[in-house]
Amino acid sequence: MAPATVRRAPYKDFLQPALQRRFSSTATILLGLSYLQSVLLSGWTSYFWSWFPIGPAGFRTLFLFTCGLSILVLRIAQYHVGARASNSTFHAFTKYFFSIHTLEAFLFYSFSSALFSHVYLWSLPDSANLGWVTYYSGGNRTRVNERTLGFFTYMAVSAVAQAFFHFYHDSDRLIINVSRPEGSDIKASGDASLNKVLGEVPAILIQSGVRCLSVAPIAAIVHMTVLRSFVWGWALFFLRPFYNIPKSNMLPPTQPWDLPLIFRCVMAGLLINIVWKTANHAFSTFMVKPPLKNGKPLTSESKDPNGSLLNGLKSKKDQIRCFALWELAYIARNDEGRRKAIFQDIDRKDGSTWSHIFVHCISVIKTIESRIDEYGKPAVVPAAPVQPEEVRARSSAPLKEDPIFQSKTVNRTMRGEVEKALTQVGRHPGNSPVSQLSPIAKKTLRGARDKVLSKEQQEALSSPQLKSQLQTWALKVISNEYVGWMFRQQFRNRLTAVVLGTPYSELSQYVNATDVLSLLAVNSLVEDPFGRVHKDIPTIVRTFTTVISKIEAFKANFPIHWTDVEQDRATPEVDVLITSLKTGLGQVIAEFEPYSSDLRLTRTDIRLAKEAAALQDLPREDRTRLPEMQQTR
């Protein structure tokens, strides 16, 4: 009887539960925040029911939690690994703003703001005068309360502002940490993530306060100058079926905005901004926890751990590939048992586990080389297949080339010149009438130009002079600190986009791929019983050497764009990548140089590798304190 085959569980079967646990942690924080805000919004008419969860406080908590949960749903739908790559803020706006993702952000924030607005108004006492209608003359006259319309306008403007900043800051990105803590530190990463979220509470409060105060005057101006008549008309349309409102559509003579209304708006804006910022920050923090469960790699519970890990490396989704490569880097660094299992797994029908890992990691690193080689080259347009022309029978008479107008005279009149021009355009549509002028006509035209324009004016209107003048005006705009930053194509953004790729520049996959190859190669001297790794050492050494040399040469020769007025050539992300490659190459050379002749590594290979691996200013310990990748807007 044939042995039963072991099912290789997909990597996502282990990653998805881990991500769901992190989502639950984020939702728990939001639930606690919602309960705290619910208690603060209680009228405190009853000490017991103001905080007891089964009651009004609990209902408010559920609605407030829904406001934050909608933002988590938005983040799950749109999250991506790596920072958005673009040359400038204006370039990012034109390329990404007009998309379905931006529309979804506006819709989700608007829903959250509208729901919170109703919960907040429900919690206010009658003395706040923020009901839908007001009563005059002893309750006989009903009128729409424009103060409430102003409040909803403020909340709508707050939602639009938050959605815009959500796009501007690329809040959907997840930045995987490329620092290298030891295994004991990684096991406590859950507590570290919670402490990190709690440590951001002061910053969240300050940013929310600044946002709600800055939106207040904008909302008042927008309401009074743009939206007042529009909002008033729609409010009458919806409220007349429920209230006895006069048929007149005239706007009230009084202004709705006063200090009590502004205070209520600012308080509501502060609370909803705290919910939004906490949801975004907690999600971004918990979702980038290391791919571990109980201190062990996620695939440790699989019946075929190596097969599940290889499935993740070959996934078509960038998120799954990045997490699988991150887990593999942890194994190469901290898990001796899993490393030995990788070296001993040679009986797969499609090749050993090491061969699959080697091919994947080398291809990841070589994508950097291919992007550098392809930079600046014109896009190759695939040639259209040549189809044999079919000879068709003529269905009509050939086009006549006779003059359009049948002139009776041969004199050079205006009509004759128009006739000639139209005939030439019909026969030769690619040529302009001016290009068909005779030499005498061209000479006459130049003479007329010299009489009308001076020599200085002609030089000013020439193409190089005009281009230089326009560039000078553009530099004045770009140098402006209030406007110019949107159009500056910084050296860091442009170089990072080329080296790390587009549309998202993800650093961790290249650092992890480098660590996997170098650490597995070094440990194979002791842990590889079959000697499968040594045959790939020359390829690793030569690939690392070539990529390092090309990145450094490309960075040194990469031009600064004329809009980059600061001319700062600092590129932290590329420097981290170079340092990682040099560190890995140095480790491999240090261990395998004594066996270079057996590995068919020439003296030239060793010399070039040593030159490429020479670390410069950034020491190895600095990799644990790397700056977060800048949002390349």
C-alpha positions as CSV (number, residue, x, y, z in Angstrom):
1,M,0.0,0.0,0.0
2,A,1.4,3.4,-1.0
3,P,2.2,5.7,1.9
4,A,-0.2,8.5,2.5
5,T,1.1,11.8,1.1
6,V,1.4,14.7,3.6
7,R,-0.8,17.7,2.6
8,R,1.3,20.8,2.3
9,A,-0.8,23.5,4.0
10,P,-0.6,26.9,2.2
11,Y,1.3,29.6,4.1
12,K,-1.7,31.8,4.3
13,D,-3.4,29.2,6.5
14,F,-0.9,30.1,9.2
15,L,-0.5,33.8,8.4
16,Q,-4.2,34.7,8.3
17,P,-4.9,33.5,11.9
18,A,-1.9,35.5,13.1
19,L,-3.2,38.6,11.3
20,Q,-6.7,38.0,12.8
21,R,-5.2,37.8,16.3
22,R,-3.5,41.2,15.6
23,F,-6.7,42.6,14.3
24,S,-8.4,41.4,17.5
25,S,-5.8,43.2,19.6
26,T,-6.4,46.4,17.7
27,A,-10.1,46.1,18.0
28,T,-9.8,45.5,21.8
29,I,-7.9,48.8,22.2
30,L,-10.6,50.5,20.2
31,L,-13.3,48.9,22.3
32,G,-11.7,50.2,25.5
33,L,-11.4,53.7,24.0
34,S,-15.0,53.6,22.9
35,Y,-16.2,52.7,26.4
36,L,-14.1,55.5,27.9
37,Q,-15.6,58.0,25.5
38,S,-19.1,56.6,26.2
39,V,-18.6,57.2,29.9
40,L,-17.3,60.8,29.3
41,L,-20.4,61.5,27.1
42,S,-22.8,60.3,29.8
43,G,-25.0,63.0,31.4
44,W,-24.2,61.6,34.9
45,T,-27.8,62.1,35.9
46,S,-27.4,58.6,37.4
47,Y,-24.2,57.5,38.9
48,F,-24.9,53.8,38.2
49,W,-26.2,53.9,34.7
50,S,-23.6,56.4,33.5
51,W,-20.9,53.6,33.6
52,F,-22.8,50.3,33.7
53,P,-22.1,48.5,30.4
54,I,-25.6,47.0,30.1
55,G,-27.4,50.2,29.5
56,P,-27.1,53.5,27.7
57,A,-23.3,53.5,28.2
58,G,-23.1,50.1,26.5
59,F,-25.2,51.2,23.6
60,R,-23.1,54.3,23.1
61,T,-20.0,52.1,23.3
62,L,-21.2,49.8,20.5
63,F,-22.0,52.8,18.2
64,L,-18.6,54.5,19.0
65,F,-16.8,51.2,18.4
66,T,-18.5,50.9,15.0
67,C,-17.0,54.3,14.1
68,G,-13.5,53.0,14.8
69,L,-14.2,49.5,13.3
70,S,-15.1,51.1,10.0
71,I,-11.5,52.5,9.8
72,L,-10.1,49.1,10.6
73,V,-12.1,47.6,7.7
74,L,-10.7,50.4,5.4
75,R,-7.2,49.5,6.5
76,I,-7.7,45.8,5.9
77,A,-9.0,46.5,2.4
78,Q,-6.2,48.8,1.4
79,Y,-3.0,47.9,3.4
80,H,0.2,47.4,1.5
81,V,3.7,46.5,2.6
82,G,6.2,49.3,1.9
83,A,6.1,53.0,1.3
84,R,4.4,54.5,-1.7
85,A,7.1,55.4,-4.3
86,S,6.8,58.7,-6.2
87,N,9.1,61.5,-7.2
88,S,7.2,64.3,-5.6
89,T,4.0,65.1,-3.7
90,F,2.4,66.5,-6.9
91,H,3.4,63.3,-8.8
92,A,1.8,61.1,-6.1
93,F,-1.4,63.3,-6.3
94,T,-1.7,62.9,-10.0
95,K,-0.9,59.2,-10.0
96,Y,-2.8,57.9,-7.0
97,F,-5.4,60.4,-5.8
98,F,-8.0,59.8,-8.5
99,S,-8.5,56.2,-7.7
100,I,-11.1,53.9,-6.1
101,H,-8.9,53.7,-2.9
102,T,-9.2,57.4,-2.3
103,L,-13.0,57.3,-2.9
104,E,-13.2,54.4,-0.4
105,A,-11.3,56.5,2.2
106,F,-13.7,59.4,1.8
107,L,-16.7,57.1,2.1
108,F,-15.5,55.3,5.2
109,Y,-14.4,58.4,7.1
110,S,-17.7,60.1,6.2
111,F,-19.7,57.1,7.5
112,S,-17.6,57.1,10.7
113,S,-18.1,60.9,11.2
114,A,-21.9,60.8,10.5
115,L,-22.4,58.0,13.0
116,F,-20.4,59.7,15.6
117,S,-22.3,62.9,15.1
118,H,-25.6,61.3,15.9
119,V,-24.2,59.6,18.9
120,Y,-22.7,62.8,20.2
121,L,-26.0,64.8,19.6
122,W,-27.9,62.0,21.3
123,S,-25.7,62.4,24.4
124,L,-26.2,66.2,24.7
125,P,-28.7,67.8,27.0
126,D,-31.6,69.9,25.7
127,S,-29.8,73.1,26.9
128,A,-27.2,72.6,24.2
129,N,-29.8,73.7,21.6
130,L,-28.6,71.2,19.0
131,G,-31.8,69.5,18.1
132,W,-33.1,69.2,14.5
133,V,-35.7,71.9,15.0
134,T,-36.4,74.8,17.3
135,Y,-39.7,76.1,18.5
136,Y,-40.8,79.8,18.8
137,S,-43.9,81.6,20.2
138,G,-44.7,79.0,22.8
139,G,-44.1,76.0,20.6
140,N,-46.5,77.0,17.9
141,R,-43.8,77.9,15.3
142,T,-41.2,75.3,14.2
143,R,-38.0,76.1,12.4
144,V,-35.0,74.1,11.3
145,N,-32.1,74.6,13.7
146,E,-29.3,75.9,11.7
147,R,-26.9,75.4,14.6
148,T,-27.3,71.7,14.0
149,L,-26.6,72.1,10.3
150,G,-23.4,73.9,11.2
151,F,-22.4,71.1,13.5
152,F,-22.9,68.5,10.8
153,T,-20.9,70.7,8.3
154,Y,-18.0,70.8,10.8
155,M,-18.1,67.0,11.1
156,A,-18.2,66.6,7.3
157,V,-15.3,68.9,6.8
158,S,-13.4,66.9,9.5
159,A,-14.0,63.7,7.6
160,V,-12.8,65.2,4.3
161,A,-9.7,66.6,6.0
162,Q,-8.9,63.2,7.6
163,A,-9.4,61.3,4.4
164,F,-7.1,63.8,2.6
165,F,-4.4,63.4,5.2
166,H,-4.9,59.6,5.1
167,F,-3.9,59.8,1.4
168,Y,-1.2,62.4,1.9
169,H,0.6,60.4,4.7
170,D,0.0,57.1,3.0
171,S,-1.6,55.7,6.1
172,D,-2.3,52.4,4.4
173,R,1.4,51.4,4.4
174,L,2.9,48.8,6.7
175,I,6.6,49.2,7.4
176,I,8.4,46.0,8.4
177,N,11.2,46.6,10.8
178,V,14.6,45.7,9.5
179,S,16.4,45.8,12.9
180,R,17.8,42.5,14.2
181,P,16.7,41.9,17.8
182,E,17.6,38.6,19.5
183,G,15.1,35.8,20.0
184,S,14.3,36.7,23.6
185,D,13.3,40.2,22.6
186,I,11.1,38.9,19.8
187,K,9.1,36.7,22.1
188,A,8.0,39.7,24.0
189,S,7.0,41.6,20.9
190,G,3.3,41.5,21.8
191,D,3.9,43.6,25.0
192,A,6.3,45.8,23.0
193,S,3.6,46.6,20.5
194,L,1.1,47.4,23.2
195,N,3.6,49.6,25.0
196,K,4.4,51.4,21.7
197,V,0.7,52.2,21.2
198,L,0.3,53.4,24.7
199,G,3.5,55.5,24.3
200,E,1.9,57.4,21.4
201,V,-1.1,58.5,23.5
202,P,0.3,62.0,24.2
203,A,1.2,62.5,20.5
204,I,-2.3,61.4,19.5
205,L,-3.9,63.8,21.9
206,I,-1.8,66.7,20.7
207,Q,-2.4,65.9,17.0
208,S,-6.1,65.5,17.5
209,G,-6.3,68.8,19.3
210,V,-4.5,70.7,16.6
211,R,-6.6,69.0,13.9
212,C,-10.0,69.8,15.5
213,L,-9.0,73.4,16.2
214,S,-7.7,74.0,12.7
215,V,-10.9,72.6,11.1
216,A,-13.3,74.8,13.0
217,P,-12.6,78.1,11.2
218,I,-12.5,76.3,7.8
219,A,-15.8,74.6,8.5
220,A,-17.4,77.9,9.5
221,I,-16.2,79.7,6.4
222,V,-17.2,76.8,4.1
223,H,-20.7,76.7,5.7
224,M,-21.4,80.4,5.5
225,T,-20.0,81.1,2.0
226,V,-20.5,77.9,0.1
227,L,-22.8,75.3,1.6
228,R,-25.4,77.3,3.7
229,S,-28.1,77.5,1.1
230,F,-27.5,74.0,-0.1
231,V,-27.6,72.4,3.3
232,W,-30.6,74.6,4.3
233,G,-32.6,73.5,1.3
234,W,-31.9,69.8,1.8
235,A,-32.7,70.0,5.5
236,L,-36.1,71.5,4.7
237,F,-36.7,68.8,2.2
238,F,-36.1,65.9,4.6
239,L,-37.6,67.5,7.8
240,R,-40.9,68.8,6.4
241,P,-42.6,65.4,6.3
242,F,-42.0,65.0,10.0
243,Y,-42.4,68.6,11.3
244,N,-44.8,71.5,10.7
245,I,-42.3,73.8,9.1
246,P,-43.3,76.9,7.2
247,K,-43.1,76.7,3.4
248,S,-40.8,79.6,3.1
249,N,-37.2,78.6,2.1
250,M,-35.6,81.9,3.2
251,L,-32.4,81.7,5.2
252,P,-32.6,82.8,8.8
253,P,-31.4,86.4,9.4
254,T,-29.2,85.4,12.3
255,Q,-25.8,83.7,12.1
256,P,-25.6,80.2,13.6
257,W,-22.0,80.2,14.6
258,D,-21.3,81.3,18.2
259,L,-18.8,80.3,20.9
260,P,-21.0,77.5,22.4
261,L,-21.5,75.9,19.0
262,I,-17.7,76.1,18.2
263,F,-17.0,74.5,21.6
264,R,-19.3,71.6,20.9
265,C,-17.8,71.2,17.4
266,V,-14.3,71.2,18.8
267,M,-15.1,68.6,21.5
268,A,-16.8,66.3,19.0
269,G,-13.9,66.8,16.6
270,L,-11.4,66.0,19.3
271,L,-13.1,62.7,20.2
272,I,-13.5,61.4,16.7
273,N,-10.0,62.4,15.7
274,I,-8.7,60.4,18.7
275,V,-10.7,57.4,17.5
276,W,-9.3,57.7,13.9
277,K,-5.7,58.2,14.9
278,T,-5.8,55.4,17.5
279,A,-7.3,53.0,15.0
280,N,-4.6,53.8,12.4
281,H,-1.7,53.8,14.7
282,A,-2.7,50.6,16.5
283,F,-3.4,48.8,13.2
284,S,0.0,49.8,11.8
285,T,1.8,48.7,15.0
286,F,0.2,45.3,15.6
287,M,0.1,44.2,12.0
288,V,3.9,44.3,11.7
289,K,4.7,42.1,14.6
290,P,7.2,39.3,13.7
291,P,5.7,36.2,12.1
292,L,5.8,34.1,15.3
293,K,3.4,32.2,17.5
294,N,4.4,31.5,21.1
295,G,8.0,32.5,20.2
296,K,8.2,30.0,17.3
297,P,7.9,30.5,13.5
298,L,4.3,30.4,12.2
299,T,4.9,27.3,10.1
300,S,6.2,25.3,13.1
301,E,2.7,23.8,13.5
302,S,2.5,22.6,9.9
303,K,2.9,18.9,9.0
304,D,5.3,20.1,6.3
305,P,6.9,23.3,7.7
306,N,9.4,23.7,4.8
307,G,6.7,23.1,2.2
308,S,4.3,25.7,3.7
309,L,7.2,28.2,3.9
310,L,8.1,27.6,0.3
311,N,4.4,28.1,-0.6
312,G,4.5,31.5,1.0
313,L,7.7,32.5,-0.8
314,K,6.0,31.6,-4.2
315,S,2.8,33.4,-3.4
316,K,1.5,36.0,-5.9
317,K,0.6,38.4,-3.1
318,D,3.3,40.8,-2.0
319,Q,2.2,40.8,1.6
320,I,2.4,37.0,2.0
321,R,5.8,36.8,0.3
322,C,7.2,39.5,2.6
323,F,6.0,37.8,5.7
324,A,7.3,34.4,4.5
325,L,10.7,35.9,3.8
326,W,10.6,37.6,7.2
327,E,10.0,34.3,8.9
328,L,12.7,32.6,6.9
329,A,15.2,35.3,7.9
330,Y,14.2,34.6,11.6
331,I,14.8,30.9,11.1
332,A,18.2,31.6,9.5
333,R,19.2,33.8,12.4
334,N,17.7,32.1,15.5
335,D,16.3,28.6,14.9
336,E,19.0,26.0,14.6
337,G,16.5,23.1,14.4
338,R,14.7,24.6,11.4
339,R,17.9,25.4,9.7
340,K,19.0,21.8,9.9
341,A,15.6,20.7,8.6
342,I,16.1,22.9,5.6
343,F,19.5,21.5,4.8
344,Q,18.3,17.9,5.2
345,D,15.2,18.3,3.1
346,I,16.5,17.0,-0.2
347,D,13.9,14.5,-1.3
348,R,11.3,16.8,-2.8
349,K,10.3,15.9,-6.3
350,D,10.8,19.5,-7.5
351,G,14.2,20.0,-5.9
352,S,15.6,20.4,-2.4
353,T,14.3,23.1,0.0
354,W,17.6,24.9,-0.2
355,S,17.5,25.1,-4.0
356,H,14.1,26.8,-3.9
357,I,15.2,29.2,-1.2
358,F,18.4,30.0,-3.1
359,V,16.5,30.7,-6.4
360,H,13.9,32.9,-4.8
361,C,16.3,35.0,-2.7
362,I,18.8,35.4,-5.6
363,S,16.0,36.5,-7.9
364,V,14.8,39.1,-5.3
365,I,18.3,40.6,-5.1
366,K,18.8,40.5,-8.9
367,T,15.6,42.6,-9.4
368,I,17.7,45.5,-8.1
369,E,20.3,45.0,-10.7
370,S,17.7,44.7,-13.5
371,R,16.0,47.9,-12.5
372,I,19.3,49.8,-12.5
373,D,20.2,48.4,-15.9
374,E,16.8,49.3,-17.3
375,Y,16.7,52.8,-15.9
376,G,16.7,55.5,-18.6
377,K,16.2,53.1,-21.4
378,P,13.2,53.6,-23.6
379,A,10.3,51.2,-23.1
380,V,10.4,48.4,-25.6
381,V,7.2,48.4,-27.6
382,P,6.3,44.9,-28.7
383,A,6.2,44.6,-32.5
384,A,2.7,44.0,-33.8
385,P,2.3,40.8,-35.8
386,V,2.5,41.5,-39.5
387,Q,-0.6,40.2,-41.2
388,P,-0.6,39.6,-45.0
389,E,-2.5,42.3,-46.8
390,E,-5.6,41.2,-48.6
391,V,-6.0,42.6,-52.0
392,R,-9.6,43.9,-52.2
393,A,-11.4,44.9,-55.3
394,R,-11.8,48.6,-55.7
395,S,-15.3,49.6,-54.7
396,S,-15.1,53.2,-55.7
397,A,-13.2,55.4,-58.1
398,P,-9.8,56.7,-57.0
399,L,-9.6,60.1,-55.3
400,K,-9.4,63.0,-57.6
401,E,-6.5,65.3,-57.4
402,D,-8.1,68.0,-59.5
403,P,-8.3,71.5,-58.0
404,I,-11.2,71.9,-55.5
405,F,-12.3,75.2,-57.0
406,Q,-12.5,75.5,-60.8
407,S,-10.9,78.9,-61.2
408,K,-11.7,80.8,-64.4
409,T,-8.5,82.9,-64.2
410,V,-4.9,82.1,-63.7
411,N,-4.2,85.2,-61.7
412,R,-2.7,84.8,-58.2
413,T,-5.7,85.9,-56.2
414,M,-6.7,85.1,-52.5
415,R,-9.1,82.5,-53.7
416,G,-6.3,80.8,-55.7
417,E,-4.0,80.8,-52.7
418,V,-6.7,79.2,-50.5
419,E,-7.3,76.7,-53.2
420,K,-3.7,75.7,-53.3
421,A,-3.4,75.5,-49.5
422,L,-6.5,73.3,-49.2
423,T,-5.3,71.0,-52.0
424,Q,-1.9,70.6,-50.3
425,V,-3.5,69.8,-47.0
426,G,-5.7,67.2,-48.6
427,R,-2.8,65.5,-50.4
428,H,-0.1,65.9,-47.7
429,P,-1.8,66.2,-44.3
430,G,1.6,65.9,-42.5
431,N,3.0,69.1,-44.0
432,S,2.2,72.6,-42.8
433,P,1.5,75.4,-45.3
434,V,4.5,77.4,-44.1
435,S,6.9,74.6,-45.0
436,Q,5.6,74.7,-48.6
437,L,6.5,78.3,-49.1
438,S,8.9,79.2,-51.8
439,P,12.4,80.6,-50.9
440,I,11.2,84.1,-52.0
441,A,8.2,83.9,-49.7
442,K,10.3,82.7,-46.8
443,K,12.8,85.6,-47.3
444,T,9.9,88.1,-47.3
445,L,8.6,86.5,-44.0
446,R,12.0,86.9,-42.4
447,G,12.2,90.5,-43.5
448,A,8.8,91.3,-42.0
449,R,9.9,89.6,-38.7
450,D,13.0,91.7,-38.6
451,K,11.0,94.9,-39.1
452,V,8.4,94.1,-36.3
453,L,10.7,92.5,-33.7
454,S,14.1,93.7,-32.5
455,K,17.0,91.3,-32.2
456,E,16.7,91.1,-28.4
457,Q,13.0,90.3,-28.7
458,Q,13.7,87.6,-31.2
459,E,16.4,86.0,-29.0
460,A,14.0,86.2,-26.0
461,L,11.3,84.3,-28.0
462,S,13.8,81.6,-29.2
463,S,13.3,78.1,-27.8
464,P,16.4,77.9,-25.6
465,Q,15.9,81.4,-24.2
466,L,12.2,80.9,-23.5
467,K,12.9,77.6,-21.8
468,S,15.6,79.1,-19.6
469,Q,13.2,81.9,-18.6
470,L,10.4,79.5,-17.8
471,Q,12.8,77.4,-15.7
472,T,13.8,80.5,-13.8
473,W,10.2,81.3,-13.0
474,A,9.6,77.7,-12.0
475,L,12.6,77.7,-9.6
476,K,11.2,80.8,-7.8
477,V,7.9,78.9,-7.2
478,I,9.7,75.7,-6.2
479,S,11.9,77.6,-3.7
480,N,8.9,78.9,-1.9
481,E,8.6,77.1,1.4
482,Y,4.8,77.2,1.4
483,V,4.1,75.9,-2.2
484,G,7.4,74.6,-3.7
485,W,7.6,71.5,-1.5
486,M,4.8,69.9,-3.6
487,F,6.8,69.9,-6.8
488,R,10.3,69.1,-5.6
489,Q,11.6,65.8,-6.9
490,Q,14.0,65.0,-4.1
491,F,17.1,62.8,-4.7
492,R,16.1,60.4,-2.0
493,N,12.7,59.7,-3.4
494,R,13.8,59.2,-7.0
495,L,16.8,57.0,-6.1
496,T,14.7,54.9,-3.7
497,A,12.0,54.4,-6.3
498,V,14.6,53.0,-8.8
499,V,16.5,50.8,-6.4
500,L,13.6,49.4,-4.3
501,G,11.0,49.4,-7.0
502,T,7.5,50.8,-7.6
503,P,4.7,51.3,-6.9
504,Y,5.8,50.4,-3.3
505,S,9.4,50.6,-2.1
506,E,9.7,47.7,0.3
507,L,13.1,47.5,2.0
508,S,12.7,44.5,4.2
509,Q,12.4,41.9,1.5
510,Y,15.8,42.7,0.1
511,V,17.4,42.9,3.6
512,N,15.8,39.6,4.6
513,A,16.8,37.9,1.3
514,T,20.4,39.0,1.9
515,D,20.4,37.7,5.5
516,V,18.8,34.4,4.5
517,L,21.5,33.6,1.9
518,S,24.4,34.8,3.9
519,L,23.4,33.2,7.2
520,L,22.3,29.9,5.7
521,A,25.6,29.8,3.8
522,V,27.7,30.4,6.8
523,N,25.8,27.9,9.0
524,S,26.0,25.3,6.3
525,L,29.6,24.6,7.1
526,V,28.4,22.9,10.3
527,E,24.8,22.0,9.7
528,D,24.7,20.9,6.1
529,P,25.3,17.1,6.1
530,F,25.1,16.7,2.4
531,G,27.1,19.7,1.2
532,R,24.3,21.0,-1.0
533,V,25.0,24.6,-0.3
534,H,28.7,24.9,-1.2
535,K,28.0,24.7,-5.0
536,D,25.9,27.9,-4.8
537,I,28.5,29.9,-2.9
538,P,30.2,31.3,-6.0
539,T,26.9,32.6,-7.4
540,I,26.1,34.2,-4.0
541,V,29.5,35.9,-3.9
542,R,29.4,37.2,-7.5
543,T,25.8,38.3,-7.2
544,F,26.4,40.3,-4.0
545,T,29.6,41.8,-5.5
546,T,27.9,42.9,-8.7
547,V,24.8,44.3,-7.0
548,I,26.8,46.3,-4.4
549,S,29.0,47.8,-7.2
550,K,26.1,48.7,-9.3
551,I,24.1,50.3,-6.5
552,E,27.1,52.4,-5.4
553,A,28.0,53.5,-8.9
554,F,24.4,54.2,-9.7
555,K,24.0,56.4,-6.6
556,A,27.3,58.2,-7.3
557,N,26.3,59.1,-10.9
558,F,22.5,59.6,-10.3
559,P,21.8,63.2,-11.2
560,I,20.0,65.7,-8.9
561,H,16.8,67.0,-10.5
562,W,16.6,70.7,-11.2
563,T,13.6,71.0,-8.8
564,D,15.6,69.6,-5.9
565,V,16.7,72.9,-4.5
566,E,18.1,71.4,-1.3
567,Q,20.3,69.0,-3.2
568,D,20.5,66.5,-0.3
569,R,22.0,63.2,-1.5
570,A,21.2,61.3,1.7
571,T,19.3,58.0,1.1
572,P,18.9,56.1,4.3
573,E,17.0,53.2,2.8
574,V,19.5,52.6,0.0
575,D,22.4,52.9,2.6
576,V,20.7,50.3,4.8
577,L,20.5,47.9,1.8
578,I,24.1,48.5,0.8
579,T,25.2,47.8,4.4
580,S,23.2,44.6,4.6
581,L,24.7,43.3,1.3
582,K,28.2,44.2,2.5
583,T,27.7,42.6,5.9
584,G,26.4,39.4,4.3
585,L,29.1,39.3,1.7
586,G,31.8,39.9,4.3
587,Q,30.5,37.0,6.4
588,V,30.5,34.6,3.4
589,I,34.0,35.6,2.3
590,A,35.4,35.3,5.8
591,E,34.1,31.7,6.1
592,F,34.7,30.4,2.6
593,E,37.9,32.1,1.5
594,P,40.0,29.2,2.6
595,Y,38.0,26.9,0.3
596,S,38.0,29.3,-2.7
597,S,40.0,27.0,-5.0
598,D,37.6,24.1,-4.3
599,L,34.6,26.4,-4.9
600,R,36.1,27.7,-8.2
601,L,36.3,31.2,-6.9
602,T,39.2,33.0,-8.6
603,R,41.5,35.5,-7.0
604,T,39.8,38.2,-8.9
605,D,36.4,37.2,-7.5
606,I,37.9,37.2,-3.9
607,R,39.6,40.6,-4.5
608,L,36.5,42.2,-5.9
609,A,34.3,40.8,-3.2
610,K,36.6,42.1,-0.5
611,E,36.6,45.5,-2.1
612,A,32.8,45.5,-2.3
613,A,32.4,44.3,1.2
614,A,34.5,47.1,2.7
615,L,32.0,48.8,5.1
616,Q,32.1,52.5,5.2
617,D,30.5,55.0,7.6
618,L,27.5,53.1,8.7
619,P,28.5,50.5,11.4
620,R,26.6,47.2,11.8
621,E,25.0,48.2,15.2
622,D,23.3,51.1,13.5
623,R,21.0,48.7,11.7
624,T,19.0,48.3,14.9
625,R,18.3,52.1,14.9
626,L,17.3,52.6,11.4
627,P,14.9,55.5,10.5
628,E,11.5,54.5,9.3
629,M,11.3,54.6,5.6
630,Q,10.2,58.0,4.5
631,Q,6.9,58.3,2.7
632,T,7.9,59.0,-0.8
633,R,5.0,61.1,-1.7
